[in-house]
Amino acid sequence: MSTFKKTKKVLKTVPFDIFIYIASTREKFLLKKVNAEMKIKELKCYAELVVGIPYNLQRLQYLDEGDMLDDSDLRHNDVVSGATINLKLWRMWETLVAAVCRGAIDQVLKEGVTIDKAWQSLDPVSYRNKVSLAKERASVALFIAAHRGHINLIRTLTEHSEADVNMKTPFGRTPLHAASSQGHSNAIDLMLEKGASMDEVDVQGKSALAVAGQWGFKDSERHLFLFQWQTRAAKTKHRKPSKTLLMHQQFDSAYPTWLKGQHAQVYFCQTLPPGEFAGTGISAPRRKKIQEIRQLQYDSFVDDSPDERHHLPHIDNGSRHSTGESGRPSPPRIRSVDRLTSR
């Protein structure tokens, strides 16, 4: 008897929409088409581009005050359609994120994003730790500012702080990804000017150009594509003029001789050397060399029979000076081959 293996069918629920509310900034965002089988870690990855908060700063809570575990799914946490999930930040990041979301440049610069000269008096280990923390805070501020599209704040962070324009979140997203997901073309141009790399991809293998196309921001996609094309064109070496180019390759169709003749005879006669093709069609035969042409002219006087010997027609010398009725010299008279053989 044949045995049948019972396979357990996993039925996915119908996608639904939920909301994420950031208490420290009082912002609410819509997350479309999530399902009950989605893991919390996948939800955070999705929310990173929607709310603009890096994954390592997110604390998602629902119904109670407990943080939802990354390995659990939405069904386990009883998340339903239209639910609002609270996103809370770690205490050390709340004031910085709130200032960045408001676009308050002066307040952001006071939140430890710059290096203080007084740190130089510290021991090397403490100094190195403080510098590393300042760079991290400045980079996070740049990521959120790029997501919100604060141009002046982006310029300030890139010029007067330790922000890294190519910083990466745990999911591999850069500030360029954040700006591309929201269609901030001016922010994209500014960060590209400051040295942002377009070649960085996230954990899903998507670059900033792919993110802009996925989220439907055609203008940002064109900005990124144009910059990518200009960068590649600048790296391409210019082709030196080759001395081995043939004449018809050195001149284009505006060459004056091209306009003469029904089949451009003048053009081919003056530009194509022997050995080139006799026409422009795909099946055009190659031009025959001069020696081959002379051989064909000579062979035309010779019969196909190898046994019979032929001679060229004899020209009567006496008729060279004869004159016709009009008094003009008549053309030379060619005697027929039959008369020559009869003699």
HELIX and SHEET records of a PDB file:
HELIX    1   1 ILE A   40  VAL A   51  1                                  12    
HELIX    2   2 TYR A   55  LEU A   57  5                                   3    
HELIX    3   3 ARG A   91  ARG A  102  1                                  12    
HELIX    4   4 ILE A  105  LEU A  109  1                                   5    
HELIX    5   5 LYS A  117  SER A  121  5                                   5    
HELIX    6   6 PRO A  124  ARG A  148  1                                  25    
HELIX    7   7 ILE A  151  HIS A  160  1                                  10    
HELIX    8   8 PRO A  175  GLN A  182  1                                   8    
HELIX    9   9 SER A  185  GLU A  193  1                                   9    
HELIX   10  10 ALA A  208  GLN A  214  1                                   7    
HELIX   11  11 LYS A  218  LYS A  235  1                                  18    
HELIX   12  12 MET A  247  GLN A  250  1                                   4    
HELIX   13  13 PRO A  256  LEU A  259  5                                   4    
HELIX   14  14 GLN A  265  THR A  271  1                                   7    
HELIX   15  15 ILE A  290  ASP A  299  1                                  10    
HELIX   16  16 ASN A  317  HIS A  321  5                                   5    
HELIX   17  17 VAL A  337  SER A  342  1                                   6    
SHEET    1   A 4 GLU A  27  VAL A  34  0                                        
SHEET    2   A 4 PHE A  16  ILE A  22 -1                                        
SHEET    3   A 4 THR A  84  LYS A  88  1                                        
SHEET    4   A 4 ARG A  59  GLN A  61 -1                                        
END                                                                             
